[in-house]
């Protein structure tokens, strides 16, 4: 960012660029009014690439004076200053700033240093800066800013007057014993002779005596000790200048909002960069973990598929278990012997599937080759009165279904005992049962 300070002293304009190493004079030209100043700045802005600007002025239209106000409430003091402003300037629109003077004198009134500038000058400059996208840091009174840079004398016990040259002009600055500014006068030369300095000093002393009842002493003038670059750098580094800013109040608010937006944008940019800097590694780690998780899911699915294939193979092999169990112990059967009847194989499997606490009276099996079905009827009785035959038959049916049998729902009927016994009051009274199954080939 390019920071610039412009000193507009009467008709002389000097453009300074502020660097870390100090101030550098870039341009010098003449401007008698604000229109000619802005016309030449339009050209210089493009060439110099001005982004931040401070303007220090000392014009015939610029006014400085002292106001003495009774020690009353701040609201009443403000109203009094506004009334005096109307009496002094009439209806002329002016930008007025005041600074309370901290003087080492006993007084029943408060002293305010007043600076004012016609509003049209300030408005034209602020509008021009806004139009060109320049951040105008303020318009300040040149002599007042120079005076407030300070100049305390060592071991000073009384008021004094100092000389300070700025560009092609010079200023006599009256101060009290502590170095606080009392007032100042402008001289048209940066190297005035002793007579001119003495005449101007007498006028300034007379004014100070009338206002503050102090008689300052003129200090020795060292015309060789002049360094405008150092002075401009000191002006730029000067603190607490906002109360001396000769910019309209509404424009100050706009500039403050603009500064806030710029700072907020810078802070947001830094925050976003920090977020990206810290979150990118986390995002990369997240992506790596997600990829590893997908690979793990793929491995799990692959193993699940293998398990399903093994289960299917076991289900297929389970259909041959009955034949294998039936063949156990029959290894002596000759090779040319007839194959055991499938009806016997199925009866044996049904017998093994029956509940343990059941006594079988008879089996009956029949294979109908016309419709590829086999019908089995089992007649028996439970061995315990507490035996729930219906539930056990249901479990038997589920086991056969899981073993691959294409079997229909079993039909279970009971023959009740006509005589009274201990089974009559329990489930055991359903003694004799008939259980029927129908087996079909799988389609």
C-alpha positions in Angstrom: 0.0 0.0 0.0 1.2 3.4 -0.9 0.9 6.0 1.9 1.1 9.7 0.9 1.0 13.0 2.6 0.2 16.2 0.8 1.1 19.6 2.2 -1.0 22.4 0.6 0.5 25.7 2.0 -1.2 28.7 0.4 -0.6 28.1 -3.3 2.3 25.6 -2.9 1.6 21.9 -3.0 4.1 19.2 -2.2 3.5 15.5 -2.5 5.4 13.2 -0.1 5.6 9.5 -0.1 5.9 7.8 3.3 8.3 4.9 3.6 9.9 3.0 6.5 13.1 4.8 5.8 11.4 8.2 5.9 9.5 10.6 3.7 10.4 11.3 0.1 9.3 14.4 -1.9 7.9 13.3 -5.2 6.1 16.3 -6.7 5.8 20.0 -6.2 3.4 22.3 -8.0 1.1 25.3 -7.5 -2.6 25.3 -6.8 -4.6 28.5 -5.9 -7.9 26.8 -5.3 -9.4 23.3 -4.6 -10.4 22.8 -8.2 -6.9 23.3 -9.6 -5.5 21.1 -6.8 -7.8 18.2 -7.7 -7.3 18.6 -11.4 -3.5 18.1 -11.0 -4.0 15.3 -8.4 -6.1 13.4 -11.0 -2.9 13.2 -13.1 -0.6 12.5 -10.2 -2.8 9.8 -8.7 -2.5 7.6 -11.8 1.2 8.1 -12.0 2.0 7.7 -8.3 -0.7 5.0 -7.5 -2.0 6.7 -4.4 -4.1 4.5 -2.2 -3.9 6.1 1.3 -3.7 9.9 1.7 -3.4 12.6 4.3 -3.8 16.3 3.5 -2.3 19.1 5.6 -3.5 22.6 4.6 -2.7 26.2 5.5 -5.1 28.3 3.5 -6.5 31.8 3.8 -9.9 30.2 4.4 -8.6 28.2 7.3 -9.3 29.9 10.6 -7.9 29.4 14.1 -9.0 31.1 17.3 -9.4 30.6 21.1 -12.7 30.1 22.8 -13.2 30.6 26.6 -16.2 28.7 27.9 -17.6 28.6 31.4 -17.1 25.4 33.3 -20.6 24.1 32.7 -22.2 20.8 31.5 -20.7 19.4 28.3 -24.1 19.7 26.5 -24.4 23.4 27.4 -20.8 24.0 26.4 -21.5 22.4 23.0 -24.6 24.6 22.5 -22.6 27.7 23.5 -19.8 26.9 21.0 -22.5 26.3 18.2 -24.0 29.7 19.1 -20.6 31.5 18.9 -20.0 29.7 15.6 -23.2 31.2 14.2 -22.2 34.7 15.5 -18.7 34.4 13.9 -19.4 32.8 10.5 -23.1 33.3 10.0 -24.8 30.8 7.7 -21.6 29.8 6.1 -21.2 26.0 6.3 -17.9 25.2 7.9 -16.2 22.1 9.4 -15.2 23.0 13.0 -13.0 21.0 15.3 -12.2 21.9 18.9 -9.4 20.7 21.3 -9.5 21.4 25.0 -6.3 23.1 26.1 -4.6 21.7 29.2 -2.9 24.9 30.5 -0.9 25.4 33.6 -2.8 28.6 34.7 -5.5 29.3 37.2 -8.7 30.2 35.4 -12.5 30.0 36.1 -13.1 29.2 32.4 -12.1 26.4 30.1 -10.0 27.1 27.0 -10.7 25.5 23.6 -8.5 25.8 20.5 -10.8 26.1 17.5 -10.0 25.3 13.9 -12.5 25.6 11.0 -12.5 25.1 7.3 -15.2 25.9 4.7 -17.3 22.7 4.2 -17.2 23.0 0.4 -13.4 22.6 0.3 -13.5 19.5 2.6 -16.5 18.0 0.7 -14.9 18.4 -2.8 -11.7 16.7 -1.5 -13.5 13.8 0.2 -15.8 13.3 -2.9 -12.7 13.2 -5.1 -11.0 10.6 -2.9 -14.1 8.5 -2.9 -14.5 8.7 -6.7 -10.8 7.6 -7.2 -10.9 4.8 -4.6 -8.5 6.5 -2.3 -8.7 6.1 1.5 -8.6 9.6 2.8 -7.1 9.4 6.3 -8.0 13.0 7.1 -7.7 16.7 6.3 -5.7 18.5 9.0 -4.5 22.1 9.8 -0.8 22.2 8.9 0.2 24.8 11.6 -1.9 23.1 14.3 -0.5 19.7 13.5 3.1 21.1 13.5 2.4 22.9 16.8 1.1 19.7 18.5 4.3 17.8 17.5 5.7 19.2 20.8 8.7 21.2 21.7 9.3 21.3 25.4 12.5 23.1 26.6 14.6 21.5 29.2 14.2 23.1 32.7 11.8 25.7 31.3 10.1 27.8 34.0 8.2 30.3 31.8 6.3 30.5 28.6 8.3 30.7 25.4 8.1 31.0 21.6 9.7 28.6 19.1 10.3 29.0 15.4 9.6 26.1 13.0 10.1 26.2 9.2 7.9 24.0 6.9 8.6 24.1 3.2 8.6 27.7 2.1 7.0 29.1 5.2 7.7 29.4 8.9 5.7 29.4 12.1 6.1 31.0 15.5 4.6 28.8 18.1 3.9 30.1 21.6 3.9 27.5 24.5 3.5 27.6 28.2 6.2 26.4 30.6 5.1 22.8 30.2 5.2 23.0 26.4 1.4 23.1 25.8 0.4 25.1 22.7 -1.0 28.6 23.3 -1.2 29.9 19.7 0.9 30.4 16.6 1.6 32.8 13.7 2.5 32.2 10.1 5.5 33.8 8.3 5.8 33.8 4.5 9.4 32.8 4.6 11.3 29.8 5.9 14.4 32.0 6.4 13.1 35.3 7.7 15.5 37.9 9.0 15.7 38.9 12.7 13.6 42.0 12.3 10.7 40.1 10.8 10.9 37.5 13.5 10.9 40.2 16.2 7.9 42.0 14.8 5.9 38.9 14.4 6.9 37.7 17.9 5.7 41.0 19.5 2.3 40.5 17.9 2.1 36.9 19.2 3.2 38.0 22.7 0.6 40.7 22.8 -2.1 38.1 21.9 -0.9 35.6 24.4 -0.9 38.3 27.2 -4.4 39.3 26.4 -5.8 35.7 26.3 -3.7 33.9 29.0 -2.0 36.6 31.0 1.4 35.0 30.1 4.4 36.7 28.5 6.4 34.2 26.5 10.1 34.7 25.7 11.4 34.4 22.2 13.9 31.6 21.9 17.0 31.7 19.6 16.3 30.7 16.0 18.4 28.1 14.3 17.6 28.4 10.6 20.1 25.7 9.7 18.2 23.1 11.7 15.5 22.4 9.1 14.5 18.9 7.8 11.2 18.8 6.0 11.4 15.0 5.4 11.8 14.3 9.1 9.0 16.8 9.9 6.6 15.1 7.4 7.4 11.7 8.8 6.7 12.9 12.3 3.4 14.4 11.1 2.4 11.0 9.7 3.3 9.2 12.9 1.5 11.7 15.0 -1.1 10.0 17.2 -4.6 11.0 18.4 -5.3 13.3 15.4 -9.0 12.2 14.9 -10.3 15.2 16.9 -8.4 17.5 14.6 -9.7 16.0 11.4 -11.5 18.6 9.2 -13.7 16.1 7.4 -17.5 16.1 7.6 -18.9 13.9 10.3 -20.9 11.7 7.9 -17.7 11.2 5.9 -15.8 10.2 9.0 -18.5 7.6 9.7 -18.2 6.3 6.1 -14.4 6.1 6.3 -14.6 4.3 9.7 -17.0 1.7 8.2 -14.7 1.4 5.2 -11.7 0.8 7.4 -13.7 -1.8 9.4 -14.7 -3.5 6.1 -11.1 -3.6 5.0 -9.9 -5.0 8.3 -12.7 -7.5 8.4 -11.8 -8.6 4.9 -8.2 -8.9 5.9 -9.1 -10.8 9.0 -11.5 -13.1 7.1 -8.8 -13.8 4.5 -6.3 -14.7 7.2 -8.9 -16.8 8.9 -9.7 -18.7 5.7 -6.1 -19.3 5.0 -5.6 -20.6 8.6 -8.6 -22.8 8.3 -7.4 -24.3 5.0 -3.9 -24.7 6.4 -5.1 -26.6 9.4 -8.0 -28.5 7.9 -6.4 -29.7 4.6 -4.3 -32.3 6.5 -7.4 -33.4 8.4 -9.3 -33.7 5.1 -6.5 -35.7 3.6 -6.5 -38.0 6.7 -10.3 -38.3 6.4 -10.1 -39.3 2.8 -7.4 -41.9 3.6 -9.6 -43.3 6.4 -12.6 -43.4 4.1 -10.6 -45.2 1.4 -9.4 -47.7 4.0 -12.9 -48.2 5.3 -14.2 -48.9 1.7 -11.4 -51.4 1.2 -12.4 -53.1 4.5 -16.0 -53.2 3.5 -15.1 -54.8 0.2 -13.0 -57.4 2.1 -15.9 -58.1 4.4 -18.4 -58.5 1.5 -15.9 -60.8 -0.2 -15.7 -63.0 3.0 -19.4 -62.9 3.4 -19.8 -64.2 -0.2 -17.4 -67.0 0.5 -19.3 -67.9 3.7 -22.6 -67.9 1.8 -21.1 -70.2 -0.9 -19.9 -72.6 1.9 -23.3 -72.5 3.5 -25.0 -73.4 0.2 -22.5 -76.2 -0.3 -23.3 -77.5 3.2 -27.0 -77.4 2.5 -26.5 -79.4 -0.7 -24.4 -81.9 1.2 -26.9 -82.1 4.0 -29.4 -83.8 1.6 -27.0 -86.8 1.4 -26.5 -87.1 5.2 -29.5 -89.4 5.7 -28.2 -91.8 3.0 -24.7 -91.8 4.5 -26.1 -92.5 8.0 -28.3 -95.3 6.7 -25.3 -96.9 5.0 -23.2 -96.8 8.2 -22.6 -100.4 9.4 -23.6 -101.9 6.0 -20.2 -102.1 4.4 -20.6 -105.9 4.2 -23.4 -105.7 1.7 -22.2 -107.0 -1.6 -21.8 -104.8 -4.6 -24.4 -106.7 -6.6 -27.0 -106.5 -3.8 -30.1 -104.5 -4.4 -30.1 -100.8 -3.4 -31.9 -100.2 -0.1 -35.5 -98.9 -0.5 -35.7 -95.1 -0.4 -38.9 -95.5 1.7 -36.8 -97.1 4.4 -34.2 -94.3 4.3 -36.9 -91.7 4.7 -38.6 -93.6 7.5 -35.3 -93.9 9.3 -34.7 -90.1 9.0 -38.2 -89.4 10.3 -37.7 -91.7 13.2 -34.4 -90.0 14.1 -36.2 -86.6 13.9 -39.0 -87.6 16.2 -38.9 -86.2 19.8 -37.1 -88.4 22.3 -40.1 -88.9 24.7 -42.3 -90.5 22.1 -43.1 -94.2 21.8 -44.0 -95.2 18.2 -46.6 -98.0 17.7 -46.4 -98.1 13.9 -45.0 -96.6 10.7 -46.7 -96.4 7.4 -45.1 -95.1 4.3 -46.3 -94.9 0.7 -44.7 -93.5 -2.4 -46.9 -92.3 -5.2 -44.8 -92.2 -8.4 -47.6 -90.5 -10.4 -47.3 -87.3 -8.6 -43.8 -87.7 -7.0 -45.1 -87.6 -3.4 -44.5 -89.8 -0.4 -47.1 -90.1 2.5 -46.0 -91.1 6.0 -48.2 -91.9 9.0 -46.8 -92.4 12.4 -48.9 -93.7 15.3 -47.6 -93.4 18.8 -47.9 -92.0 22.3 -45.9 -89.6 24.6 -44.1 -91.0 27.5 -44.7 -88.1 29.9 -47.8 -86.3 31.0 -45.8 -82.9 30.9 -44.6 -83.4 27.3 -45.9 -80.7 24.9 -46.2 -82.9 21.8 -47.6 -80.1 19.6 -44.5 -77.9 20.2 -42.1 -80.8 19.7 -43.7 -81.8 16.4 -43.5 -78.1 15.3 -39.7 -78.1 16.1 -39.4 -81.4 14.2 -41.0 -79.9 11.2 -38.7 -76.9 11.3 -35.6 -79.1 11.5 -36.7 -81.2 8.5 -37.3 -78.0 6.5 -33.9 -76.6 7.4 -32.3 -80.0 6.3 -33.7 -79.5 2.8 -36.9 -81.6 3.0 -39.8 -80.5 0.9 -42.3 -81.4 3.5 -45.8 -79.9 4.1 -47.3 -78.9 7.4 -47.7 -82.0 9.7 -51.2 -83.1 10.6 -51.5 -84.2 14.3 -54.6 -85.8 15.7 -55.2 -87.3 19.2 -57.3 -90.1 20.6 -58.6 -89.1 24.1 -58.8 -91.6 26.9 -62.3 -92.3 28.1 -61.4 -93.3 31.6 -60.4 -91.0 34.4 -56.7 -91.0 35.2 -54.0 -88.7 36.5 -53.5 -87.7 32.8 -57.0 -86.3 32.6 -56.1 -83.1 34.3 -52.9 -82.6 32.3 -51.7 -82.5 28.7 -51.0 -86.2 29.0 -54.7 -87.1 28.6 -54.1 -86.7 24.9 -52.4 -90.1 24.8 -52.5 -91.8 21.5 -51.6 -89.6 18.5 -51.5 -89.9 14.7 -48.9 -87.8 12.8 -49.1 -87.5 9.0 -46.5 -86.0 6.6 -46.5 -85.5 2.8 -43.0 -85.2 1.1 -42.6 -83.8 -2.4 -39.7 -83.6 -4.8 -38.1 -80.2 -5.2 -39.1 -78.4 -8.4 
